[in-house]
Amino acid sequence: MKQMIAATRRDPVLMGLWLSLLVFALIWFAPFVFIVFTSLKSSPEIMTSGAFTPPGALVTQNYATAWNRGGFDHAFFNSVFVTVIKVPLGLMIAALSAYALARMKNRWNKLVLLFIVFGTMIPFQVMLAPLFTLVNSLGLVDTYLGLILPYLAFGIPYQIFILHSFFKSVPKELSEAALIDGASHFTTFRRIFLPITLPVMAALLILDFVATWNEFAMALVILQDADKWTLPLGLMSFQGQFSNEYGQLNAAIVMTVLPAVLVYLIFQRYFVSGLTSGAVKG
Amino acid sequence: MTRLFDRMANAPWLFLAPALAVYAVFAIWPMIDVTLVSFQRWNGIDPTRDFVGLANYTYIFTQDPVFWTAFRNTLIWTALSLVFPPLAGLLLALALNQPLFGRATLRAVFYLPVIIAPIAVATMWRWMYDPFFGLFAQLLTNLGIGIPDFLGDPDLALYSVFIAYFWQQVGFSMVLFLAGLQSVDASLVEASQIDGAGRWNRFKHVTLPAITPTMTIVLVLSLIQSLKAFDIVYGLTGGGPSQSTQMLALWAFSQSMQVFDFGRGGAISVVLLVITVGVVIPYLRWSQRREEQLK
């Protein structure tokens, strides 16, 4: 750290660079400050005080009111429920497949992998209507299962892709010894591969948590009943109904965004490794 | 019984089955179905779907007044997404790769918007663009400048939406470039320093060649991301005012799910799918060849 400060001071170009970066970072961060400040102000205060004036008396009531009016108790529960089931389940079945593709004899492996990697690039936003048709024909509209299944389908490809390349890089000696000793592939997978994959799994888990938590378009077509809505749908509908209740609207934004922000701040280093291990080094 | 279990514990297709099944049914089948329905007439409710040949395509290409607007907007949007977020991301990555004080915090600030739900970004920016009490209205009033109607002016709306998208996307490109920069050979950088190469030459001859593969990846991912733009447009403008921010993904959605013309909606989806696959297949072949070279 000291070296960094010294290096910055010594070099005028670095010093200028640092100052301009600081300005940009402040601009990038400003919307968050504005939203949080607004969420703690009363309506008259919002209309009279400056955008970056800290709130006078903290109006925490905005949060309670928004929570009740927006039905956020349901939405919060639905989001948590769907995320808690979907994320670990998806990662498990992705890991099983990735293991089979990397370590088990099957002459179709290459083709299957290609078929799956293709899916990492296909935008589901293009297929919202046929997704609805499918889920509807299975009688799963407005059910958790009806949302979880498509979420799994569009989350799995990237995870298989990453885990496959990781499993490929594990030294052969490690697994072959176990297989020769008579352990099955399933045992080898569970006892040897899963434990050493934990860091990669953690990265994928967190990325997938945020993606699932934030998903809007699929939920929009599959969940019609307001009681089944997840947080993004709840926020959207709140904006539609109470767009003039600025304080409450901003409180609703903060409540929707906060869990993902906290997860990011706590697990920051996993994020970057999860995002880049596939794309750049791959 | 134990022998059966042993056989199961070693059967590759059993390991693959859960993931493949859910992927085939919920990701691949809708893609096939949307292609089928694009040749049919269907309102989403009737038990029968009539085959109508290319009628839906002729309609969207020749009679649909909005299709070409949406197409044009998608092109503008994609072009903007290919230039600005990657360029800004590259500059940020280059800067934040220097030994600067507090660079971890600075990186975190630029990456923070990436993890926020696009629909929340839309809600945030709608409030910031609010013509009466929004952030920009206040700042511009303080500067004594008239307030443009960011989201209400058809000439401006698309760019206003893009600015929100830009704010969110920059961190994504930045992180990819930062990872790519780690592959720059430090000894080459040092050697060029000793040889007296300036910053620009060092960038041009050492850094740039090393991050060219990363650049391809960032551009392809940016392109795919931009074709997917749905949440942010839906939340900020819903395609308006007077279709000035309408885009193909959103238009396909509204044709099917709001007008209940699944055939026409399907045809629009297929156009977008063909464009996407046209980019994805060459990219996959490129990355496969690259991987084999690395081995």
Contacts between the chains, C-beta under 8 A, distances in Angstrom:
chain1	res1	chain2	res2	distance
A	1	B	101	7.7
A	3	B	99	7.2
A	4	B	99	4.9
A	4	B	100	6.6
A	4	B	101	5.2
A	4	B	103	7.7
A	5	B	101	5.1
A	7	B	99	4.8
A	8	B	99	7.3
A	8	B	100	5.8
A	8	B	101	5.1
A	13	B	199	7.5
A	14	B	98	6.0
A	14	B	99	7.7
A	14	B	100	6.6
A	17	B	95	5.5
A	17	B	98	6.6
A	17	B	100	7.0
A	18	B	100	5.1
A	18	B	101	6.6
A	21	B	92	7.8
A	21	B	95	5.6
A	21	B	96	7.2
A	21	B	100	7.1
A	21	B	106	5.7
A	22	B	106	7.5
A	24	B	92	7.8
A	24	B	110	7.9
A	25	B	106	5.2
A	25	B	109	4.6
A	25	B	110	6.8
A	28	B	109	5.6
A	28	B	110	5.7
A	28	B	112	7.7
A	28	B	113	7.2
A	28	B	167	7.1
A	28	B	170	7.9
A	29	B	109	5.3
A	29	B	112	7.6
A	30	B	135	7.7
A	31	B	124	5.9
A	31	B	125	7.7
A	31	B	128	6.3
A	31	B	135	7.3
A	31	B	167	7.3
A	32	B	112	7.4
A	34	B	128	6.7
A	34	B	135	5.2
A	35	B	124	5.8
A	35	B	127	7.5
A	38	B	127	7.4
A	46	B	133	5.8
A	47	B	133	5.8
A	50	B	138	6.6
A	51	B	135	5.0
A	51	B	138	4.6
A	51	B	139	7.0
A	93	B	18	4.2
A	93	B	19	4.5
A	93	B	22	7.4
A	94	B	19	5.9
A	96	B	15	4.7
A	96	B	16	7.6
A	96	B	18	6.9
A	96	B	19	6.9
A	97	B	15	6.2
A	97	B	16	5.0
A	97	B	18	7.7
A	97	B	19	4.1
A	97	B	20	6.9
A	99	B	15	6.3
A	100	B	12	4.6
A	100	B	15	3.6
A	100	B	16	5.1
A	101	B	16	7.4
A	104	B	10	7.7
A	104	B	12	4.1
A	104	B	15	6.7
A	105	B	12	7.1
A	106	B	12	4.2
A	106	B	13	7.5
A	109	B	12	7.9
A	112	B	16	6.6
A	112	B	20	7.2
A	114	B	284	7.5
A	116	B	19	7.8
A	116	B	20	7.9
A	116	B	23	6.6
A	117	B	284	6.5
A	118	B	280	7.0
A	118	B	284	7.0
A	119	B	23	6.2
A	119	B	27	5.3
A	119	B	28	7.4
A	121	B	224	5.9
A	121	B	276	7.1
A	121	B	280	4.2
A	121	B	283	7.6
A	121	B	284	7.6
A	122	B	27	6.8
A	122	B	31	6.7
A	122	B	273	7.8
A	122	B	276	6.9
A	122	B	280	7.5
A	123	B	224	6.6
A	123	B	227	5.9
A	123	B	228	4.1
A	123	B	249	7.2
A	123	B	272	7.6
A	123	B	276	6.1
A	124	B	27	7.4
A	124	B	30	7.9
A	125	B	228	4.7
A	125	B	229	7.9
A	125	B	230	4.3
A	125	B	249	4.5
A	125	B	253	7.8
A	126	B	34	7.4
A	126	B	227	7.9
A	126	B	228	7.9
A	126	B	249	6.0
A	126	B	252	6.7
A	126	B	269	4.8
A	126	B	272	4.9
A	126	B	273	5.5
A	126	B	276	7.2
A	127	B	30	4.3
A	127	B	31	6.1
A	127	B	34	5.4
A	127	B	269	6.3
A	128	B	252	7.6
A	128	B	253	5.1
A	128	B	256	7.4
A	128	B	257	6.8
A	129	B	34	7.0
A	129	B	37	7.9
A	129	B	44	7.8
A	129	B	252	7.1
A	129	B	253	6.8
A	129	B	256	3.3
A	129	B	257	5.8
A	129	B	262	5.8
A	129	B	265	5.2
A	129	B	266	7.0
A	129	B	269	7.2
A	130	B	29	7.9
A	130	B	30	3.9
A	130	B	31	7.6
A	130	B	33	4.3
A	130	B	34	4.4
A	130	B	37	6.8
A	130	B	266	7.4
A	130	B	269	7.8
A	131	B	26	7.3
A	131	B	30	5.0
A	132	B	256	7.9
A	132	B	257	6.7
A	133	B	30	7.8
A	133	B	33	6.6
A	133	B	37	7.8
A	133	B	44	7.0
A	133	B	262	7.3
A	134	B	25	7.6
A	134	B	26	7.0
A	134	B	29	6.5
A	134	B	30	5.8
A	134	B	33	6.9
A	149	B	22	6.0
A	149	B	25	7.7
A	149	B	26	5.3
A	150	B	26	4.6
A	150	B	27	7.7
A	152	B	22	4.9
A	152	B	26	7.2
A	153	B	22	5.1
A	153	B	23	5.1
A	153	B	25	7.1
A	153	B	26	3.4
A	153	B	27	4.1
A	154	B	26	7.6
A	154	B	27	5.8
A	156	B	19	5.1
A	156	B	22	7.0
A	156	B	23	5.6
A	157	B	23	6.8
A	157	B	27	7.6
A	160	B	19	6.6
A	184	B	6	5.9
A	184	B	9	3.6
A	184	B	10	5.3
A	185	B	9	6.1
A	185	B	10	4.9
A	185	B	15	7.4
A	186	B	8	7.8
A	186	B	9	3.7
A	186	B	10	7.4
A	186	B	15	7.9
A	187	B	9	6.9
A	189	B	15	7.8
A	210	B	115	5.1
A	213	B	117	7.1
A	214	B	115	7.8
A	214	B	116	7.3
A	214	B	117	3.5
A	214	B	118	6.8
A	214	B	119	7.6
A	214	B	120	7.7
A	215	B	117	8.0
A	216	B	117	6.6
A	216	B	118	6.7
A	216	B	119	4.4
A	216	B	230	8.0
A	216	B	231	4.7
A	216	B	234	7.8
A	216	B	235	7.9
A	217	B	230	5.1
A	217	B	231	6.0
A	217	B	234	7.7
A	217	B	253	7.8
A	220	B	234	7.9
A	221	B	253	7.8
A	221	B	257	6.0
A	231	B	117	7.8
A	232	B	117	5.2
A	232	B	119	4.5
A	232	B	120	7.1
A	232	B	231	7.9
A	235	B	117	7.8
A	235	B	119	6.3
A	235	B	120	6.2
A	235	B	123	5.9
A	236	B	119	5.7
A	236	B	123	7.4
A	236	B	235	6.3
A	239	B	123	5.2
A	239	B	126	7.0
A	239	B	235	7.6
A	243	B	126	8.0
A	246	B	127	6.9
A	246	B	130	7.9
A	246	B	133	6.4
A	249	B	123	7.3
A	249	B	127	6.5
A	250	B	127	6.7
A	252	B	123	7.9
A	253	B	120	5.7
A	253	B	123	5.4
A	253	B	124	5.8
A	253	B	127	7.8
A	256	B	117	6.5
A	256	B	120	5.2
A	257	B	116	5.3
A	257	B	117	6.8
A	257	B	120	5.0
A	260	B	115	5.2
A	260	B	116	6.5
A	260	B	117	7.0
A	261	B	112	7.1
A	261	B	115	6.9
A	261	B	116	7.3
A	263	B	115	7.9
A	264	B	111	7.9
A	264	B	112	7.0
A	264	B	115	4.6
A	265	B	108	7.7
A	268	B	108	6.4
A	271	B	111	7.5
A	271	B	115	7.5
A	272	B	111	7.9
A	272	B	175	5.6
A	272	B	178	7.7
A	272	B	179	7.3
A	275	B	172	8.0
A	275	B	175	5.8
A	275	B	176	7.4
A	276	B	175	6.4
A	276	B	176	6.3
A	276	B	178	8.0
A	276	B	179	3.7
A	279	B	176	5.9
A	279	B	179	7.6
A	279	B	217	5.4
A	279	B	221	7.0
A	280	B	176	6.1
A	280	B	179	4.3
A	280	B	180	5.3
A	280	B	183	7.7
A	280	B	213	8.0
A	280	B	214	5.7
A	280	B	217	6.5
A	281	B	179	7.4
A	281	B	183	8.0
A	282	B	287	7.2
A	282	B	291	7.1
